[in-house]
Amino acid sequence: EALALEAAFVGCVEAAEPLVWQAFENGPACAGCAEACALVLVLQGLAMAYSETPLCSQTLLFFVNAYRILASVEPVAMLSVAEMLPEMVNARRAQCGEARRRELEAVSLPPADADAPWYDAGPRVGAPAS
C-alpha cells in the first residue's frame, strides 16, 4: 500500500511539473486558478530531496512562493494548506539548518600554513603543464 501511495504521489508530482515555472512567474496558466499553482509548488517542495544546503534552500523557495501566491488570493479550497504553510516553511528551514550543520562538520579548511591554498583543486584548465 505504501508503494502504491508513493507511486501515486510521484505521478502527481510529474503531472504538476509543467506548471512549476508558470507558478514562479505568475504565468497565464495561473491566472485562472492561483490556488492550483500554489499546490504545484507545495507538491514540488515536498517531493525534492534536500540533503544538501543548496537543494534544501531551493525546496524552501517552493514553499515561500506558494505562501506568496495564497496570500494574494482568498484561498477557499486550500485554506488548510494556506494555514499549514508557515509551519511547513519553519520545518524545512530547520531541516536546511541541519543539512548545513552536517556539511560544516564534514568539511573544514586546512591549517593556514598548508602548502597549497585550500581552494586549489589541482591544475587549472588551460594552464601550461609544469
N, C-alpha and C positions, 0 to 999 in steps of 0.2 A: 504494500500500500504506500509506503514511503517513497519507493521508486516511481510509482505512478504519479504521486503528487509532485515529485521533483521533475519528472518529465513534463507534466502539465505546466509547472512554473517556467521551465526552460522554454516551452512553446509560447507562453505569454510574453516572456522577455524578447524572444525573437520576433514575434508579431509586432511588438511595440517599438522595436529598434528603428524602423524608418521614420518615426516621429521625433526622435531624440533631438535632432538639430532644429526641427520646427519648434519644439518646446523651448530650447535655449534661446532662439532668436525671435520668439513670438511670431512665427511664420503663419501663413494663411491657413494651414491645417488646424491651427489652434484658435483661430478667430471664432469659429462656431461653438467650440466647447473647450474652454481653457482648462476645465477640470480634467479632461482626458489627457491633456498634455502634462498636467501636474502628476497624474497617475503614471504616465510613461516614465517620468523622471524618477519617481519613487521606485518603480519596478527595476529600472536600470541601476539605481543606487543600491538596492538590496541584492542585486544579482552579481555585482562586481566583487572580485576578490580584493582584499585590502591589507595584505600582509606587509607591504612596504609603504613608507610615508607618502611618496608622490601619488600612488594609486589610491591610498586612503583619502587623501585630500581631494582627489578627483571625485570619489564617490560622495564626499561631503557636498560638493558643488551641485550634484543632482538634487539632494535634499533641500539645500538652500534655495535653489531656483524653483523647486516645487512649492516651497513655502511662499516665495515671492509671487508666484502665479496665483496661488489660492488667496493670498492677502489682497489681491487686486479684484477679486470677484466675490460674490456671495456663494460659497461652496455648499449648495443644497445637498447634493447626493454624496458629497465627500466630506461632510462635516467631521466625521470621526477621524478621517485621515488628516484633515487640517488641524484637529486638536492634538493628534499624536506626533505631528512633525517636529515640534520643538523638542520633545523627548527623544525622537529618533536622531535629530541633529546632535543633541548633547551626548547620546550614547555613542554615535560614530566619532565625535570629537575625542571621547575617552579612548576609543579603540585606536584612533590615529596616534594619540599620545603614547599609548602602549607600544605601537609599532615603532614609533620614533625612539622610545626608550630602548627597545631591543636593538635597534640599529646603532645607537650610541654606545651600547655595551659591547657590540661586536666589532666596531671599527674605532680605532684610536690613531692619533697622529704619532709618528715615530719621535724619538728624542730630538731635541733641537740640534744636537751635534752629529746627527746622522750624515753619512757621506752624500747621499743623493736627496734632493728635495722630495718631500712626501708625495707630491703630485707627479713626479717623474715616473711614468709607467713604461719607460723604455724609449727606443729611438722614435723620433718624430717622423711623420710621413714626409717624404721628400728631402729629408736631411741626408747629407753625404755620409757614406759609411766611413767609420774611423779605422 
